[in-house]
Amino acid sequence: MKKYILVCASLAVALAFTSCGSKESAYRKAYEKAKAQEAAQTMQTTTETQPVVAPVTTTPGTETIVTDNYDNVSVTPETITVVDGAGLKKYSVVVGSFASKTNAENFCQQVRNAGYPAQIAYNSGNQKYRVVATTFDDKASAVRSRDSLSSQYKGAWLLFNQR
């Protein structure tokens, strides 16, 4: 009987050690998955965004005219009222949005100190104060202004005044 118990115990121990061991294939799968994720990240960071090139229209024998197409630039339409400033035109470049009027006023003063004619507008629909750095009648000028401001004010965006 002792032999039988000893054999069963040995068999159970041997079975426990072989079943708990890590499989090489499991490590290989995890390694390959990590390599694939790393390759995808590398591919994503090294892929350069192609610049948008304005179409060139040529007139035979005269001049070359470059036309800018700003139709594909997104704008956010909002109905806003001016809280502090001279008044908004059709397109505005927003550099900050705040739930607190005090925070909007402080940031607006910073933008004014940087040399921009900043204004504060209020959207009663979402109860946000918008700090507008510049405002224009045409979309092309607003896009150019947003592009130049986006280096200093990350997340600058275009607002279309619906009033």
Secondary structure by P-SEA (a helix, b strand, c coil): caaaaaaaaaaaaaaaaaaacccaaaaaaaaaaaaaaaaaaaaaaaccccccccbbbbcccbbbbbbbbcccbbbbbbbcccccccccccbbbbccccccaaaaaaaaaaaaaaccbbbbbbccccbbbbbcccccccaaaaaaaaaaacccccbbbbbbbcc
